């Protein structure tokens, strides 16, 4: 399994981050990794995660990769613009700053 990491800036997450989010871009890491799709073939994917959780994601996705667990899509949800659109596309992702009831952010 390929697994590489890189930094995140606000430009990388234009629709999933906004001012006031409790986790800023400097606290995020972009993980690039391959995964198996429902077609049984390997696909390139990436995910934005909190930097402190990178090793946990590596452990989980290594187990998923080893068992050929299929994932339809694995990419940053920004191109989908909304959380609902990303979910509807069956996208696997970790970071999407969203408003919480009772928080005026």
N, CA, C and O of each residue as an XYZ file, in Angstrom:
420
protein
N       0.849     -1.180      0.000
C       0.000      0.000      0.000
C       0.888      1.233      0.000
O       1.780      1.359      0.838
N       0.648      2.137     -0.932
C       1.328      3.430     -0.926
C       0.658      4.315      0.101
O      -0.569      4.319      0.207
N       1.442      5.070      0.863
C       0.906      5.950      1.891
C       1.884      7.100      2.065
O       2.950      6.931      2.657
N       1.523      8.268      1.550
C       2.377      9.443      1.692
C       1.556     10.580      2.294
O       0.332     10.618      2.167
N       2.250     11.498      2.946
C       1.550     12.612      3.596
C       2.126     13.935      3.118
O       3.263     14.001      2.651
N       1.328     14.981      3.240
C       1.759     16.324      2.874
C       0.960     17.364      3.629
O      -0.064     17.046      4.233
N       1.418     18.600      3.602
C       0.752     19.679      4.334
C      -0.558     20.106      3.673
O      -0.822     19.803      2.509
N      -1.354     20.809      4.443
C      -2.632     21.337      3.960
C      -2.640     22.850      4.162
O      -2.208     23.348      5.202
N      -3.132     23.569      3.168
C      -3.354     25.007      3.279
C      -4.841     25.262      3.066
O      -5.571     24.366      2.643
N      -5.285     26.463      3.354
C      -6.697     26.808      3.148
C      -7.094     26.626      1.685
O      -8.247     26.300      1.402
N      -6.172     26.827      0.759
C      -6.471     26.654     -0.667
C      -6.758     25.202     -1.023
O      -7.445     24.939     -2.011
N      -6.251     24.258     -0.247
C      -6.474     22.825     -0.498
C      -7.874     22.410     -0.070
O      -8.428     21.454     -0.613
N      -8.452     23.115      0.895
C      -9.765     22.756      1.451
C     -10.743     23.952      1.340
O     -11.272     24.408      2.354
N     -10.979     24.452      0.125
C     -11.752     25.684     -0.031
C     -13.216     25.601      0.391
O     -13.810     26.623      0.731
N     -13.800     24.431      0.377
C     -15.215     24.305      0.738
C     -15.433     23.504      2.009
O     -16.563     23.398      2.484
N     -14.376     22.942      2.566
C     -14.526     22.143      3.783
C     -13.949     22.839      5.004
O     -14.113     22.358      6.125
N     -13.276     23.962      4.801
C     -12.728     24.747      5.903
C     -13.204     26.183      5.747
O     -13.317     26.700      4.635
N     -13.481     26.817      6.880
C     -13.791     28.243      6.878
C     -13.277     28.836      8.184
O     -13.072     28.118      9.163
N     -13.077     30.109      8.191
C     -12.610     30.798      9.385
C     -13.533     30.464     10.558
O     -14.756     30.491     10.421
N     -12.949     30.155     11.691
C     -13.739     29.808     12.869
C     -13.797     28.316     13.145
O     -14.251     27.908     14.214
N     -13.344     27.485     12.200
C     -13.325     26.044     12.438
C     -12.340     25.747     13.573
O     -11.284     26.375     13.647
N     -12.665     24.816     14.444
C     -11.774     24.524     15.573
C     -10.445     23.886     15.174
O      -9.496     23.904     15.958
N     -10.361     23.329     13.976
C      -9.119     22.738     13.465
C      -8.775     23.469     12.172
O      -9.532     23.423     11.202
N      -7.636     24.138     12.168
C      -7.224     24.895     10.998
C      -6.361     24.079     10.064
O      -5.907     22.994     10.426
N      -6.126     24.591      8.853
C      -5.321     23.873      7.874
C      -3.940     23.452      8.382
O      -3.442     22.392      8.004
N      -3.320     24.266      9.230
C      -1.982     23.916      9.729
C      -2.016     22.694     10.642
O      -0.972     22.111     10.933
N      -3.204     22.302     11.096
C      -3.362     21.127     11.951
C      -3.844     19.907     11.166
O      -4.196     18.882     11.748
N      -3.856     20.032      9.841
C      -4.342     18.961      8.977
C      -3.221     18.407      8.110
O      -2.244     19.100      7.825
N      -3.367     17.166      7.698
C      -2.420     16.491      6.809
C      -3.190     15.849      5.670
O      -4.264     15.284      5.876
N      -2.638     15.938      4.467
C      -3.235     15.260      3.309
C      -2.524     13.925      3.144
O      -1.305     13.870      2.983
N      -3.299     12.861      3.188
C      -2.769     11.512      3.003
C      -3.127     11.055      1.595
O      -4.288     11.119      1.191
N      -2.136     10.599      0.856
C      -2.374      9.975     -0.450
C      -2.135      8.486     -0.275
O      -1.106      8.071      0.258
N      -3.085      7.689     -0.722
C      -2.953      6.242     -0.574
C      -3.779      5.556     -1.650
O      -4.673      6.155     -2.246
N      -3.468      4.312     -1.883
C      -4.281      3.557     -2.827
C      -5.282      2.697     -2.055
O      -5.093      2.391     -0.878
N      -6.334      2.325     -2.745
C      -7.394      1.516     -2.139
C      -8.040      0.671     -3.233
O      -7.880      0.945     -4.423
N      -8.755     -0.337     -2.822
C      -9.474     -1.180     -3.770
C     -10.885     -0.650     -3.970
O     -11.553     -0.255     -3.014
N     -11.330     -0.645     -5.217
C     -12.682     -0.224     -5.544
C     -13.607     -1.422     -5.617
O     -13.183     -2.562     -5.427
N     -14.869     -1.156     -5.892
C     -15.855     -2.227     -6.023
C     -15.624     -3.045     -7.294
O     -16.216     -4.110     -7.468
N     -14.764     -2.546     -8.177
C     -14.414     -3.300     -9.375
C     -13.245     -4.254     -9.122
O     -12.796     -4.942    -10.039
N     -12.744     -4.297     -7.859
C     -11.650     -5.185     -7.506
C     -10.278     -4.653     -7.891
O      -9.261     -5.284     -7.603
N     -10.246     -3.491     -8.544
C      -8.975     -2.906     -8.967
C      -8.487     -1.868     -7.967
O      -9.263     -1.345     -7.167
N      -7.195     -1.578     -8.023
C      -6.613     -0.583     -7.149
C      -6.818      0.809     -7.739
O      -6.706      1.012     -8.948
N      -7.123      1.770     -6.852
C      -7.346      3.155     -7.249
C      -6.550      4.079     -6.342
O      -6.276      3.753     -5.188
N      -6.181      5.239     -6.880
C      -5.513      6.257     -6.069
C      -6.561      7.053     -5.315
O      -7.630      7.350     -5.848
N      -6.253      7.394     -4.081
C      -7.163      8.198     -3.289
C      -6.396      9.103     -2.355
O      -5.183      8.974     -2.192
N      -7.120     10.020     -1.746
C      -6.506     10.855     -0.734
C      -7.551     11.293      0.276
O      -8.753     11.283      0.011
N      -7.054     11.675      1.436
C      -7.921     12.049      2.535
C      -7.227     13.139      3.344
O      -6.005     13.124      3.495
N      -8.002     14.077      3.858
C      -7.503     15.123      4.742
C      -7.880     14.706      6.167
O      -9.049     14.455      6.460
N      -6.885     14.636      7.041
C      -7.132     14.222      8.425
C      -6.400     15.144      9.388
O      -5.463     15.844      9.004
N      -6.833     15.137     10.626
C      -6.122     15.869     11.667
C      -4.743     15.233     11.819
O      -4.623     14.010     11.900
N      -3.722     16.053     11.858
C      -2.342     15.566     11.891
C      -2.100     14.583     13.029
O      -1.357     13.616     12.861
N      -2.708     14.814     14.171
C      -2.503     13.919     15.313
C      -3.102     12.538     15.087
O      -2.816     11.619     15.856
N      -3.928     12.362     14.052
C      -4.599     11.092     13.788
C      -4.023     10.328     12.602
O      -4.568      9.291     12.226
N      -2.942     10.808     12.005
C      -2.381     10.170     10.805
C      -2.033      8.705     11.060
O      -2.378      7.844     10.250
N      -1.366      8.409     12.153
C      -0.967      7.017     12.405
C      -2.178      6.113     12.589
O      -2.170      4.968     12.138
N      -3.213      6.614     13.244
C      -4.443      5.834     13.420
C      -5.074      5.520     12.060
O      -5.503      4.391     11.822
N      -5.132      6.509     11.172
C      -5.669      6.277      9.831
C      -4.811      5.278      9.066
O      -5.331      4.414      8.361
N      -3.512      5.400      9.206
C      -2.622      4.448      8.523
C      -2.920      3.027      8.974
O      -2.991      2.120      8.144
N      -3.094      2.820     10.257
C      -3.389      1.485     10.783
C      -4.716      0.956     10.237
O      -4.791     -0.188      9.789
N      -5.744      1.769     10.272
C      -7.070      1.342      9.817
C      -7.070      1.065      8.318
O      -7.588      0.038      7.879
N      -6.491      1.974      7.527
C      -6.524      1.798      6.084
C      -5.560      0.725      5.598
O      -5.767      0.150      4.529
N      -4.515      0.448      6.360
C      -3.660     -0.693      6.026
C      -4.454     -1.988      6.181
O      -4.369     -2.877      5.334
N      -5.221     -2.093      7.254
C      -6.057     -3.280      7.465
C      -7.113     -3.391      6.355
O      -7.365     -4.484      5.847
N      -7.725     -2.272      5.982
C      -8.731     -2.289      4.904
C      -8.093     -2.699      3.584
O      -8.661     -3.501      2.843
N      -6.926     -2.157      3.287
C      -6.230     -2.479      2.044
C      -5.840     -3.956      2.010
O      -6.038     -4.634      1.001
N      -5.295     -4.441      3.100
C      -4.858     -5.837      3.176
C      -6.012     -6.813      2.949
O      -5.836     -7.873      2.348
N      -7.195     -6.437      3.440
C      -8.361     -7.313      3.281
C      -9.137     -7.032      1.992
O     -10.192     -7.623      1.763
N      -8.613     -6.121      1.138
C      -9.263     -5.736     -0.128
C     -10.664     -5.161      0.104
O     -11.557     -5.347     -0.723
N     -10.855     -4.468      1.221
C     -12.144     -3.829      1.518
C     -12.414     -2.769      0.451
O     -11.591     -1.873      0.261
N     -13.544     -2.849     -0.246
C     -13.792     -1.908     -1.346
C     -14.312     -0.550     -0.873
O     -15.109     -0.455      0.060
N     -13.839      0.486     -1.542
C     -14.316      1.855     -1.309
C     -14.601      2.463     -2.671
O     -13.800      2.347     -3.598
N     -15.740      3.106     -2.779
C     -16.134      3.671     -4.068
C     -15.272      4.889     -4.421
O     -14.724      4.961     -5.521
N     -15.153      5.831     -3.507
C     -14.408      7.064     -3.750
C     -13.662      7.436     -2.473
O     -14.170      7.238     -1.370
N     -12.456      7.974     -2.628
C     -11.701      8.465     -1.481
C     -10.977      9.731     -1.916
O      -9.882      9.674     -2.476
N     -11.611     10.892     -1.647
C     -10.975     12.155     -1.994
C     -11.529     13.268     -1.110
O     -12.554     13.109     -0.447
N     -10.830     14.388     -1.118
C     -11.280     15.542     -0.359
C     -12.686     15.923     -0.830
O     -12.937     15.976     -2.034
N     -13.592     16.184      0.088
C     -14.967     16.485     -0.319
C     -15.175     17.904     -0.845
O     -16.294     18.229     -1.243
N     -14.150     18.768     -0.867
C     -14.332     20.143     -1.352
C     -14.989     20.238     -2.726
O     -15.870     21.078     -2.907
N     -14.598     19.407     -3.715
C     -15.256     19.519     -5.020
C     -16.772     19.249     -4.974
O     -17.512     19.698     -5.850
N     -17.218     18.525     -3.965
C     -18.653     18.261     -3.827
C     -19.391     19.452     -3.228
O     -20.616     19.539     -3.318
N     -18.648     20.365     -2.620
C     -19.132     21.604     -2.027
C     -19.951     21.452     -0.755
O     -19.909     22.337      0.099
N     -20.692     20.365     -0.599
C     -21.460     20.163      0.635
C     -21.223     18.753      1.160
O     -20.877     17.830      0.422
N     -21.421     18.632      2.448
C     -21.297     17.334      3.095
C     -22.296     16.341      2.500
O     -21.950     15.188      2.241
N     -23.528     16.787      2.286
C     -24.570     15.909      1.732
C     -24.187     15.379      0.350
O     -24.402     14.202      0.060
N     -23.621     16.237     -0.504
C     -23.210     15.792     -1.842
C     -22.090     14.762     -1.769
O     -22.072     13.803     -2.540
N     -21.156     14.962     -0.841
C     -20.049     14.018     -0.693
C     -20.553     12.658     -0.213
O     -20.113     11.615     -0.695
N     -21.467     12.685      0.729
C     -22.059     11.437      1.231
C     -22.825     10.733      0.107
O     -22.729      9.514     -0.040
N     -23.581     11.493     -0.681
C     -24.358     10.903     -1.774
C     -23.457     10.221     -2.811
O     -23.879      9.274     -3.475
N     -22.225     10.702     -2.948
C     -21.284     10.102     -3.901
C     -20.569      8.887     -3.306
O     -19.718      8.288     -3.964
N     -20.908      8.519     -2.073
C     -20.270      7.401     -1.371
C     -18.770      7.642     -1.208
O     -17.953      6.731     -1.342
N     -18.435      8.909     -0.912
C     -17.051      9.313     -0.729
C     -16.600      9.018      0.701
O     -17.320      9.306      1.657
N     -15.410      8.443      0.838
C     -14.792      8.233      2.150
C     -13.900      9.425      2.432
O     -12.968      9.695      1.675
N     -14.174     10.142      3.512
C     -13.386     11.313      3.860
C     -13.424     11.512      5.363
O     -14.254     10.925      6.057
N     -12.518     12.349      5.863
C     -12.423     12.541      7.302
C     -12.717     13.975      7.719
O     -13.390     14.184      8.728
N     -12.239     14.966      6.981
C     -12.369     16.358      7.412
C     -13.412     17.103      6.608
O     -13.359     17.146      5.379
N     -14.375     17.698      7.331
C     -15.342     18.611      6.743
C     -15.866     19.459      7.887
O     -16.708     19.009      8.664
N     -15.370     20.692      7.995
C     -15.808     21.570      9.078
C     -17.250     21.979      8.812
O     -17.559     22.536      7.759
N     -18.116     21.706      9.753
C     -19.530     22.045      9.582
C     -20.064     22.709     10.845
O     -19.546     22.493     11.941
N     -21.064     23.486     10.684
C     -21.671     24.168     11.827
C     -22.393     23.146     12.710
O     -23.035     22.213     12.227
N     -22.263     23.358     14.007
C     -22.915     22.486     14.983
C     -24.036     23.275     15.627
O     -23.858     24.452     15.940
N     -25.188     22.652     15.831
C     -26.300     23.340     16.484
C     -25.834     23.946     17.802
O     -25.152     23.289     18.588
N     -26.199     25.185     18.034
C     -25.832     25.856     19.274
C     -24.499     26.566     19.202
O     -24.134     27.274     20.140
N     -23.748     26.396     18.101
C     -22.449     27.059     17.942
C     -22.603     28.084     16.817
O     -22.849     27.714     15.670
N     -22.459     29.362     17.140
C     -22.686     30.398     16.110
C     -21.605     30.504     15.049
O     -21.686     31.389     14.198
N     -20.602     29.647     15.061
C     -19.482     29.706     14.123
C     -19.954     29.852     12.695
O     -19.135     29.917     11.778
